[in-house]
């Protein structure tokens, strides 16, 4: 049974997250599985590298599916996209992979981006795609606070109460911040990279760093919050619409551009 890796991008606003739910609840997984059923009759199960929450977006989600017959990569991509319209979901690349490939368990890193806009005027063009605050932020202070989170730590403070991970210990390989001009404001982009993340870890971290940028907390307070291993020491969990699953890394090359 041929297996295919799918690179998926989507606007998370219309969906109740990635994972298939009860009938009538729109999900990204459900949309792709329905599209697959129109190509080959029968139930289909799509496994993803990460189960994004309601409202969270993706630029580089990776999933895999099994098909009954052999498909050319580009033909499968085009056929899926035809059946996904007009939903805000697109298969941007397809690659045939071995039967031992698993989108979730074969992943060796996940990359997230969080977009935060600081400006007084309402957001128009990026409404629903960013988190907006109406006060100024200190990017240098947020970057200083973020440094305390690099490396391997017990991230209990930045873990959702309903998180089902076996351990709160995770390794954050990268957390960086860039500032971009944004129409009478500033866009702050947080880049986070690690093998795996706890439920709400990224949103909890960004929400805490925003409090540092607003001057409500000192950068060193981030280290104290981390060491406390106490959810009450976390800042507000920021809303989902600024979060993007930007990419997933594997030991095998995936989705290399074709000449």
C-alpha positions as CSV (number, residue, x, y, z in Angstrom):
1,X,0.0,0.0,0.0
2,X,1.8,3.2,-1.2
3,X,2.4,5.9,1.4
4,X,2.6,9.6,0.7
5,X,3.8,12.5,2.8
6,X,1.7,15.7,2.4
7,X,2.9,19.2,3.1
8,X,-0.2,21.1,4.3
9,X,-1.0,24.7,4.9
10,X,-4.2,26.1,6.3
11,X,-6.0,29.0,7.9
12,X,-7.1,27.6,11.2
13,X,-10.0,30.1,11.9
14,X,-12.8,28.0,10.3
15,X,-11.7,24.8,12.0
16,X,-12.0,23.2,15.4
17,X,-8.3,22.3,15.2
18,X,-6.5,19.6,13.2
19,X,-7.9,16.4,14.8
20,X,-11.1,14.8,13.6
21,X,-14.0,15.3,15.9
22,X,-17.7,14.5,16.2
23,X,-19.8,14.9,13.1
24,X,-20.6,18.5,12.2
25,X,-17.3,19.8,13.7
26,X,-15.1,21.1,10.9
27,X,-11.4,20.0,11.2
28,X,-8.5,20.0,8.9
29,X,-7.9,16.2,9.3
30,X,-11.6,15.6,8.5
31,X,-11.4,17.8,5.4
32,X,-8.4,16.0,4.0
33,X,-9.8,12.6,4.7
34,X,-13.0,13.5,2.9
35,X,-11.0,14.7,-0.1
36,X,-9.1,11.4,-0.1
37,X,-12.4,9.4,0.0
38,X,-13.4,11.1,-3.3
39,X,-10.2,9.8,-4.9
40,X,-10.4,6.3,-3.5
41,X,-13.6,4.9,-2.0
42,X,-13.3,3.7,1.6
43,X,-12.3,5.1,5.0
44,X,-9.0,7.1,5.1
45,X,-6.9,8.0,8.1
46,X,-4.4,10.9,7.9
47,X,-1.7,11.2,10.6
48,X,-0.1,14.6,11.2
49,X,3.2,15.8,12.8
50,X,1.3,18.0,15.2
51,X,-2.4,18.3,16.4
52,X,-2.9,22.1,16.2
53,X,-5.6,23.6,18.3
54,X,-8.7,25.5,17.0
55,X,-7.7,28.8,15.4
56,X,-4.0,27.8,14.9
57,X,-2.6,28.0,11.4
58,X,0.0,26.1,9.5
59,X,2.5,26.9,6.8
60,X,4.3,23.6,6.9
61,X,2.2,20.9,8.6
62,X,3.3,17.4,7.5
63,X,0.9,14.5,7.3
64,X,0.9,11.1,5.7
65,X,-1.7,8.9,4.1
66,X,-1.9,5.4,2.5
67,X,-3.5,4.8,-0.9
68,X,-4.6,1.7,-2.7
69,X,-2.9,2.6,-6.0
70,X,0.2,4.3,-7.0
71,X,-0.2,8.1,-7.6
72,X,2.3,10.5,-9.2
73,X,3.2,13.0,-6.5
74,X,2.0,16.0,-8.5
75,X,-1.2,14.3,-9.6
76,X,-2.2,13.4,-6.1
77,X,-1.5,17.0,-5.0
78,X,-3.6,18.4,-7.7
79,X,-6.5,16.0,-7.1
80,X,-6.6,16.6,-3.4
81,X,-6.5,20.4,-3.9
82,X,-9.4,20.2,-6.3
83,X,-11.5,18.4,-3.7
84,X,-10.5,20.7,-0.9
85,X,-11.7,23.8,-2.6
86,X,-13.1,26.2,-1.4
87,X,-11.8,25.4,2.1
88,X,-8.7,27.4,3.2
89,X,-6.6,24.2,3.1
90,X,-3.9,23.5,0.5
91,X,-1.6,20.6,-0.1
92,X,1.5,22.4,-1.2
93,X,3.7,19.3,-1.9
94,X,3.4,15.5,-2.0
95,X,6.2,13.0,-1.8
96,X,6.1,9.2,-2.0
97,X,7.7,7.7,1.2
98,X,8.5,4.3,2.6
99,X,6.0,2.3,4.7
100,X,8.2,3.1,7.8
101,X,7.7,6.8,7.5
102,X,5.3,8.4,10.1
103,X,4.5,12.1,10.0
104,X,4.5,12.3,13.8
105,X,6.9,9.6,15.1
106,X,9.5,10.1,12.4
107,X,9.8,13.9,13.1
108,X,13.0,15.1,14.7
109,X,12.1,18.8,15.0
110,X,9.1,21.1,14.8
111,X,9.3,24.8,14.0
112,X,6.7,27.4,15.1
113,X,6.2,31.1,14.4
114,X,4.1,33.4,16.4
115,X,3.0,36.8,15.0
116,X,2.3,39.6,17.4
117,X,1.3,43.1,16.2
118,X,1.7,46.2,18.4
119,X,-0.3,49.1,17.1
120,X,-3.3,51.3,18.1
121,X,-5.4,51.0,15.0
122,X,-7.5,47.9,14.4
123,X,-6.0,45.1,12.2
124,X,-7.7,44.8,8.8
125,X,-5.7,42.7,6.3
126,X,-4.3,40.3,8.9
127,X,-7.4,40.1,11.0
128,X,-7.6,36.6,12.5
129,X,-4.0,35.9,11.5
130,X,-2.1,37.7,14.3
131,X,-2.4,38.6,17.9
132,X,-2.8,42.4,18.4
133,X,-1.9,44.5,21.4
134,X,-2.5,48.2,21.5
135,X,0.5,49.2,23.6
136,X,4.2,49.5,22.8
137,X,6.5,46.6,23.5
138,X,10.2,46.4,24.2
139,X,11.6,43.8,21.8
140,X,15.1,43.8,23.5
141,X,13.6,43.0,26.8
142,X,11.5,40.1,25.3
143,X,14.6,38.7,23.6
144,X,16.5,38.9,26.9
145,X,13.7,37.1,28.7
146,X,13.5,34.4,26.0
147,X,17.2,33.4,26.5
148,X,16.3,31.9,29.9
149,X,14.1,29.3,28.1
150,X,16.8,27.9,25.7
151,X,17.9,24.3,26.4
152,X,16.4,21.4,28.3
153,X,14.1,22.3,31.2
154,X,11.0,21.2,33.1
155,X,8.4,23.4,31.3
156,X,5.6,22.7,33.8
157,X,5.0,26.5,34.2
158,X,4.3,26.7,30.4
159,X,2.2,23.6,30.1
160,X,-1.6,23.4,29.8
161,X,-3.4,21.7,32.6
162,X,-4.9,19.2,30.2
163,X,-1.6,18.4,28.5
164,X,-1.2,14.6,28.1
165,X,2.5,14.5,27.5
166,X,4.3,11.9,29.7
167,X,6.9,14.4,30.9
168,X,7.1,18.2,31.1
169,X,10.8,18.1,30.3
170,X,11.4,19.4,26.8
171,X,14.4,20.9,24.9
172,X,14.0,24.3,23.2
173,X,16.7,24.4,20.6
174,X,15.9,27.9,19.3
175,X,13.8,30.9,20.5
176,X,14.5,34.1,18.6
177,X,12.6,37.3,18.0
178,X,12.6,39.6,15.0
179,X,11.0,43.1,14.6
180,X,9.4,44.1,11.3
181,X,7.7,47.4,10.4
182,X,3.9,47.1,10.2
183,X,1.8,50.0,9.0
184,X,2.0,52.4,11.9
185,X,3.0,49.7,14.2
186,X,5.5,46.9,14.7
187,X,5.3,43.1,14.1
188,X,7.2,40.9,16.4
189,X,7.8,37.4,15.1
190,X,8.8,34.7,17.6
191,X,10.6,31.7,16.2
192,X,10.7,28.5,18.3
193,X,12.3,25.2,17.3
194,X,12.5,21.9,19.2
195,X,11.9,18.2,18.8
196,X,8.5,18.4,20.4
197,X,6.3,20.8,22.4
198,X,3.8,20.6,25.3
199,X,0.2,21.6,24.8
200,X,0.0,25.4,24.8
201,X,3.7,25.7,25.5
202,X,4.4,28.2,22.7
203,X,1.3,30.3,23.5
204,X,2.2,30.3,27.2
205,X,5.8,31.4,26.4
206,X,4.8,34.2,24.1
207,X,2.1,35.4,26.5
208,X,4.7,35.6,29.3
209,X,7.2,37.4,27.1
210,X,4.6,39.9,26.0
211,X,4.2,40.9,29.7
212,X,8.0,41.4,29.7
213,X,7.8,43.6,26.6
214,X,5.0,45.6,28.2
215,X,7.1,46.3,31.3
216,X,4.9,44.3,33.6
217,X,7.6,41.8,34.2
218,X,11.4,41.9,34.3
219,X,13.3,39.7,31.8
220,X,14.8,37.7,34.7
221,X,11.3,37.0,36.0
222,X,11.1,34.5,33.1
223,X,13.8,32.4,34.7
224,X,12.1,32.5,38.0
225,X,8.8,31.5,36.5
226,X,10.5,28.5,34.7
227,X,12.2,27.4,37.9
228,X,9.0,27.6,39.9
229,X,7.4,24.7,37.9
230,X,4.1,26.3,38.7
231,X,1.4,27.1,36.2
232,X,0.3,30.2,38.3
233,X,3.7,31.8,37.5
234,X,2.9,31.8,33.7
235,X,1.7,34.9,32.0
236,X,-1.6,35.0,30.1
237,X,-1.9,32.3,27.4
238,X,-2.1,34.3,24.2
239,X,-4.8,33.6,21.7
240,X,-4.3,31.0,19.0
241,X,-4.7,33.1,15.9
242,X,-1.1,34.3,15.9
243,X,0.4,30.8,16.0
244,X,1.7,28.9,12.9
245,X,3.2,25.5,12.6
246,X,5.9,26.6,10.2
247,X,7.7,23.4,9.4
248,X,8.7,19.9,10.5
249,X,12.1,18.2,10.1
250,X,13.0,14.6,9.3
251,X,16.1,12.6,8.8
252,X,15.1,12.0,5.2
253,X,14.8,14.9,2.8
254,X,11.2,15.9,2.1
255,X,9.7,18.1,-0.5
256,X,12.9,19.1,-2.1
257,X,12.2,21.5,-5.0
258,X,12.1,19.7,-8.4
259,X,14.3,21.1,-11.2
